[in-house]
Amino acid sequence: MLLVFLLQYYFRQRLFAIESNQYVIVVMLWLGAAILGASIFKIYPVAMSWDDAFFASVSGLTTTGLDVFSSLNSLPKSMLFLRMWIQFIGGLGIILMAMTALTTGGFLVGRGVKSDLPGPVVSYSRKRPKMTDIARYLWLIYCATALVCCVSLRVLGLSWYESLCESFSIVSTGGYTLHDAGVAHYQSSGVKVITILFMLFSGINYLLHYQFFVLREYLGYRSNIEFRSYLSILLSMALLFIVVMWLYGSGIPILDIVFMVVSMTSSAGFVVGDIQNWPSFLPLLLIFLGLVGGCAGSTSGGIKIIRWQFLVKEGARACQLMRHPRAILSDPAVAVGMSGSSADHQITIMRGFFSMYIGYFLVSILILSGLGMDFTSAFFAVCASLSNTGVMLTSPAGVASLSGPVKNWLALTMLIGRIEILAFFVILSPSYWMEK
């Protein structure tokens, strides 16, 4: 809320953002919130460097869940709560939170701040609600979901403190936990089931939840292509994992298998058991599921399913044009649910997103390799950070063993993954500042 008061002081003409300043505001607010969180971590009587404090703050705000602490059991309860609270705030977005507060106070909000909601923001409602109109409802649904999750965990035997903290992390698909063993600490199948259900819910576009609970458009889920693909991917991947596990005779419970598939696809990054010892290609496939991510407009990280749908449709369209150069084919944007005057704009942005994503991914591996990491560790570190899943397969010692420069680069990567990579790099363009 301190950020909101600072915004109110700065924008005296009752403007939260104008189109020319939107990207600077988005990036600077996220960076400022990360520095503020790091400063709070440094207040605690826990021995940690500024690099560790900044990394912990960024990991929480971006809901990555990479933990810099070697042992959670030794941390104060208030510090553990702060970690979970930071994740909860970052789950739906600090910009969206500021939107809610400032529009309530009469402030105008530029349409560009919707870039803070992960993925292409596409409204599937016939009423075409504006982001400024639904911001408060999104936060209401988000908080109500956390409350229901908290009560459910309390019914299963967790204390109110554990229930509240864990619900913050589960609903935000963050991955932070109160215990070193994670969700497995509670040794409860019920806790795993509740975690799966709420990770599923938060991996869905919150605009669809708004459409269902507020606008009473009950067919929104069924008619949404991305949502159907989301469920299809989860079901098919869970079945594949179960079959492979059965063929290898691993003996891992089906509930744990489903838990990990949902956890990685929603980018929550909760881990039960040692997934590095899972048979065959399954650990690597889990990492790739994290890169796929959940639905656009959810709390999930990753590239988002709607972008993968667009990529597949464009590839198929290109193959058809190779065979039939004069064929008139349907627009891939329409096939994934985009329509109207903004469709061409969204297509250009998605193509640019993939170009920048791949480029930054490769450059990050080179930089981390230059900072002393081997190629395999650098690859999985970038996967965990850029997708905001927080699962690194090749670092048994954890993030605490990494050097300061490596932590800072991974923190930057987590921010870029959460902010949306194009919104970050646009402010690095000289032409952007020359226009001002």
N, C-alpha and C positions, 0 to 999 in steps of 0.2 A: 504493500500500500504506500510505502514511502515513495516509490517510483511514480505513483499516481499523483501524489501531492506535488512532486517536482514538475510533472507535466502540467498540472494546473497553474503553477507559478510561471512556467516558461511560456505557455501559449496563452497570453493575456487576451488575445482577440477571440478566445473561445474556439480555437481551431486545434484539433488534435494532430491532424496531418493533412498536408496538401499533396497533390500528385507528385510534384517535383521533389518532395522531401521524404516520401514514404519509405524508401529503401534504407536511407541513412537512419531514420528513426527505428526501423525494425532491427537493424544490425546493432546500433548503438544501445538500444534498450536491452537486448539480450546480453551484449558484452558488459554493460553496466550492472545488470542483475547478477551476472557471474562474478564480477569483482566484488559486489556487495556481499554475496554469499560467501566468498572466500574470506572476506574481512571478518565475517561473523564466526567462521570456523576458527580463525586465528585467535579469537578471544578466549576460546576454551583452553583449559590447562592441559592440553594434549600436545605432545611433541610432534610437530609437523611443519614442514617447510612451506614457503609460499607456493611453490610449485604443486605440492600435494593439496594444499587448501584450494587453489584455483581449479585443479583437476577434479576434486571432489564436488565442488560447486557446479562446474560445467556438466559433469557426469549426471548430477541430480537434475538440474534444470532441463537438460536435453533428454531426460528419461533413458539414458544409456545404461546406467547401472554398473559401470565398471568401478570396482571398489579399490581405493588406494590404501585402505586400512588392512593391515595383516590380520588383525583380530578385532571383531566387533564386540565381543563380550566384555572388553576392558573399557569401552567408551561410555560416557555418561548417558543416562536415559534421555536427557533433554537434547543431546547432540544427535542421538539416533532418531528422535522425533523430528529434528530439524532436517535431517537428510530426507526423510519421507515427505515432509511438508514441501520441501523444495521440488521434489519430483511431482507432487500433486499440482503445484502451481504451473510447472513447466509442461504438464501433460496436455492440457487444452491450449496453453499458450499465454504468456504474460501480456502480449499485445491484446489478445481477446479479453483478458481480464481488465486491462486498462480501458478498452472500448466500453465494456459494461459499466464501469464506474463513471467514465466521462460522459457517455451518452445519457446516463441517468441524471447527471448534473447539468445537462443542456449543451454539452460540447458537440461539435460536428466532427464526424470521423471520415477521413478520406477513404475511398473505396480500395486503395492499395493495401491497407493493413490486413486484408484478407490473406495476403501472402504468408502471414504467420500461421495459418491453419495448414498443416502439412498436406502436400499434394495439390493437384488441380481442383479448385473449388467449383464444383458443378452442382447446381440446384436441379433436383429432379421433380420438384413440385410444380404443378400447373400455376400456382399462385405466384411463383417467382419471388420469394421473400428476399429482402435485402439483408446483408450481413449486419448492418446496424440495428435492424429490427429484431433479429433473432439472437444477438449476442447474449442477452440476459437469459433467454430460455436455454441456450446451450450450456451456460454455467449452472443453471438450475438443474438440468438433467444430469450434468456431470456430478454435481454435489449430491443429488438424490441417489445416484448410482453408488457413490462412495458410502453413503449412509446405509443403504440396503446391504452392501457388502460387509460393512462393519458389524451390523446387527447379526448377519448370517454367521460370521466368524465367532461372534460372542456366543451364539447359541451352540456352536460346536465345541465350546469349552475354553476358548482363548480369553485372556483378560481384556478389559476394555482398552487398556493401553496397547496391547498387541493387536487387537482387532482394528483399532483406529489407524495405527501406523501401517499395518499390512494392507489395509483397504486403500490407503493413499497410494501405495506402490502398485497394487494390483490394478486399480482402475486407471491409473496413468500409464500402465504397461511399462513401468520403470525398471524393475528388477532389483532395487535395493531391498534388503531384508534386515530383520533385527538380530538374526543369529547367523553364525558362520556356516551352519548346515543348510541355511535357507528354509524353504517350505518343508523340506524333509525333517526339520527339527521337531515338528509337531507330531510326526508319526501318525497322521490321520488321513484316511482316504477322503473323508468329508471335506477337509480343508483343501485338498487337491481338486476335488470336484468343484467347489465354490470358486477357486482360483481360475479353473478352466472356463467356467461360465462367464465370469466377469472379464477375463481377458478376451474371450470371444466378443462380448458386447462392446468393449472399448476398441476393438479392432475394426468395427463397422463405422461407416461414415456417420458422424453425429448429426448431419443434416437429415439423414434418414430417420434417426430417432426423433428429431424435432418434427419432421413431417408426420410421424406416427402418433407421438404423444401430444403434440400441440395443435397441429393442423388437422388431425383426425383423418389423414389420408392413409387408410389401412392397407392399400395395395402397393405402397411405396417399396417395401422390401422385395416383394415378389417380382415387380416390374423392373427392378434395378439390375442391370447386367453385371456390374462390378460385385454387388453383394452375392449374386448367384455364383460367380466365379470364385469368390472368397470361400464360400462353403464347399464348393466342389474341390478346390485345392486342398482344403483341410481334410475332407473325407478321403480323397484319393491318396494323399500323403500318409494319413494315419493307417489306411489299409495296407499300403506298400510297406511301411515300417513294420507293421504287425506280421505280415507274411515273411519278410526277410528275417526278422527276429526268430520266427518259428522255424524257418529252414535252418538257421544256424544253431538253434537250440540254446538261445542265450538265457532263457528263464526270467527275463525282465518282465515285470507285470504290465499288462495292457494299459492300465491306468497311467503308469509312468510314461509309456510310449506316447499316448494321446496328449498327455500333459506337455511333453517336450515339443511335439509338433505344433500345438497351439501357442506355446510360449515363444517359440522362435518365429513363427509366422506373424504373430502380433508384435514382435520385437520386444516383448517383455523381458526375455532373457533369464527367467527363473530356471534353475537347473536342479534336477533331482538325480542323484547318482553321478557316476563318472562316465560322461558321454564319450570321452576319448577312447574308452575301451569297448564301445559299441561295435558290432561286427561290420565288416565290409565298408561300403561307401557312406554309411548312414551319418556319421559325424559331419562329413563334408556337406552332405545334403541338407543337414540342419542349418549350417552356415548360409547356404544358398537360399534357404527359405527365409532367413532373416533379411537377406538382400531384397527378396521379393517384397516383403512387408505386407501390411494390411490394406485397408481401403483408404482412399483419399478422404481427408476431413476427419480422420480418426486420431487417436492418440498414438498410433503405431508409427514406427520408423520405416526404413527401407525405401525402395523406389516407388512403391505403391502399385496395386494390381491394375488400376486403370491405365497406367503408363505401359505396363507389360502387354495389356490387351491391345493398346494402340500399336505397339511395336510389332506384335504378331500380325495384326490386320494389315499394317503397311508392308510387311515382308511378303505376305500372301498376295497383296495387290501388285507388288513389284514383279513377282513371279508370273502372275497372270498377264501383265503388260509385256513381259518378255516373250510370251507365247502368242499373244494377240495384241500387237502394238496399237491397233485402232479401236480396241474395245473401250466402251464407256463403263467405268466401274464405280461402285458406290464409294462415298467418302469414308475413310477409316474413322474419322472423328464421329460421324453419325453412328457408326457401328458400335462405338463404345459409350454412346449416350450423350455426346456433345452435339449441340445444334445451335442455330441462330447466328447472329453477326459476330459473336466472339469465338466461333469454332476455329476459323483460320488463325486467329491470334493464339489460341490454346495449342494448336498443332505446331506452330513455329516455336513456341516456348518448350513444348515437350521434346521436340527434336534437339533444341539447344541444350535442354537439361541432360539428355543422354550423352551428348558430346562433352559437356563440361564434367559430368559425373565420371565418365571413363577416363578423361584426361587427368582429373584430379586424383583419381584412384591410382593410376600408374605413377604419377609424380610423387605421391605420398609414399609409395613403396620404395621408390628410389631414394627419397630423403631419409626415411627411416633406416634403410640399408646403409646410407652414408653416416648415420648417427650410431651405427654399431649393431643393429639388429640383423639377424640372418633373414634370408628372403622369406622363408615359411612363416616365421614369427611376424615379420612386417606385413605380409599378406593378410593374415588373420587379424592382426591389430587394426588394420585399415577397415576390414570387413566389419569388425565389432564396433568401431567408432563411427564410420560413415553411415552405417545402417541403424545406429542407435540400439543395437541388440545387446551389446556388452558382453558377449561370450567369446573368449579367446581360447583356442584349443591348445596352443603350444606354449603357454606361459604358466607352468605349475606354480611358480613363485609369486604369480600375480603382478599387478601393476606396481606394487611397492618396490619391486626389484629394478624397475626401469629407471633410466637416467632422467634428469630434469628436462633437457631439451626434447627427449622423446615424449615425455608426459605433456609438455606444452604443445607439441605438434598434434598429438592425439586429442588434446582438449580443443584445439582449433578445428580439427576434423569433426569432432562431435558437434560443435556449434554450426559448422557448415552443413552437416547432415540434417540438423534440426531446423535451421532457418530456411532451408531450400537453397541449393547451391547457386542458382542464378541471382537470387536476391542479394546474396553476399558479394558475388563477383561484379555485379553491376556498379557498385560504388567504387570498385578499383579501376573502373574505366576512366581515363583522362577526359573523354568527351562528356561524361556525366557531369563532371565538375566545371568544364568549360562552358556548358550550357547555363550554369548558374551565374 
